[in-house]
Amino acid sequence: MAPHDLRRPFKRPAISDQQRRREISLQRQAQNRRDAQQHARCLASTLLYLQFPQAEPASEPELELESVPEFQAEFGTELEVEFEASPREFDIRQASKLKGSQARKWFAGQLMLPEWMIDVPDQLAQDWYVFARPAGKRCFVVSTNGTTVSRLRNGSILNRFPSALPNGARARDASGSAQSYSILDCIFHESDQTYYVIDMVCWRGYSLYDCTAEFRFFWLNSKLAERSEWFYSKPFPICSPQRSWPEMPLLNHIPFSCIFHESDQTYYVIDMVCWRGYSLYDCTAEFRFFWLNSKLAETGACDQPSYYHRYRFCLVQVYNCDQAGLSAAYVPYVKDGLIFYNKHAHYQTGNTPLALVWKDENCSQYVIDTDSKGQIPSQQQVVLELQDNGNLTTSDDPPVVFGFLDEGFVQKSGLHPGNLLRFAISEGGLSFVDGKLARADLKYLGKSNRARAFADSYSKVVFQHMARHSPLQFDDLLASIGSSIDQEDKPSEVEMVG
């Protein structure tokens, strides 16, 4: 919880750059169609067979910072925010040749990563879902050829185990080819040994990348329910809390995006990117959630663990983001904030403004970032990437420039392009013009933890800054929903011609 003295007055930008990027992202997904089937097939193969060290601890420890040189860094002051285009297209088959930080970066880039909510989206009640984000480890789960593997976002193997997913165990499965594969987006909860399924990317070889979130959630519920004798499941409503889908279980060869919760040993499935070889990358969030519910129910993956099904899979309850749904998702229990999905969003790898994460002290223990000792630093800390020209950028695509280091400082410090560097935001803070960053008062602290794959995203930096000064509160979300409903109910004025 942030101490009260940190909450100094802070005026939120009047114009929403995040809203503009949401609109651009929706336009882009309609224009750009990838070979989703090939992408899902290669991802499933890489997730299964690429050799990595064993899983890391639940949270990535922050390594001790390298000492700061006695001389001071020279930063730019006033700056125009630059969105530098850096192509991230990469042949997925080359991932097997990557090592170290490059491999971690590649794997992290395969997940759909929500931006932090720094403003309330337009049409929140009409176009968005909301669900609680289970506390645990975010991961992909892929099943094929009689085995199931879960990998963390850094590429390391979390678990290799038999499951009731399609082709997830060496048991007779008459429902499809042994070569088919499925991919789920999950959260693994250690204490109850359960994978909570939050999305579906592929099911039995069918890609859901280009499907809407609305369809994916429907499919997820229906498919996991088809073989309910194998699974334990929680209801997964794609509607207001008063209505819910039947309980459903998982199929046997699929890549999922999950969060692994250590205490209950559970994979919480938050998305699905592939099912039995079918890619879901280009499907909207609405479709992926539908698909996730329906397909997991087919398999029995939500049943209690057994010989051919070591871990339990659970579906996370998804609600329409009206006042009732938002309140239901906000009910206190062990979770780490709320996630919001645009119903029309395809499964976009990397950071996307069509999925948002929001936290406050009532629904997360980790609202404001802490140091390695669990203490809130007196100044906000950020991690930025050093570019060839000395610019310091975020992990966004295109990246946002926060400042620069002069060539002399870079050479004296032994820094190189691509290094991830840690900074504190000094008293000058962050300044915005028309919803965009205009100035950042940065103080160099040292190199970042080597285990990190990415710099911070722009939305995370701004969310953390707001959390310390003027946080976006739950009442703001409710007020936005109420306002949009009032606007819909307001009769339109029609000029009468006599």
Buried (B, 14 or more C-beta within 10 A) or exposed (E): EBEEEBEEEEEBBEEBBBBEBBEEBBEEBEEEEBBBBEBBBBBBBBBBEBEBEEBBEBEBEBBEBBEBEEEEBBBBEEBEBEBBEEEEEEEBEEBEEBEEBBBBBBBBBBBBBBBBBBBBBBBBBBBBBBBBBBBBBBBBBBBBBBBBBBBBBBBBBBBEBBBBBBBBBEEEBEBBBEEBBBBBBBBBBBBBBBBBBBBBBBBBBBBBBBBBBBBBBBBBBBBBBBBBEBBBBBBBBBBBBEEBBBBBBBBBBBBBBBBBBBBBBBBBBBBBBBBBBBBBBBBBBBBBBBBBBBBBBBBBBBBEBBEBBBBBBBBBBBBBBBBBBBBBBBEEEBBBBBBBBBBBBBBBBBBBBBBBBBBBEEBBBEBBBBEEEEEBEEBBBBBBBBBEEBBBBBBBBBBBBBBBBEEEBBEEBEBEEEBBBBBBBEEEBBBBEEBBBBBBBBBBBBBBBEBBBBBBBBBBBBBBBBBBBBBBEBEBBBEBBEEBBEEEEEEEEEEEEE
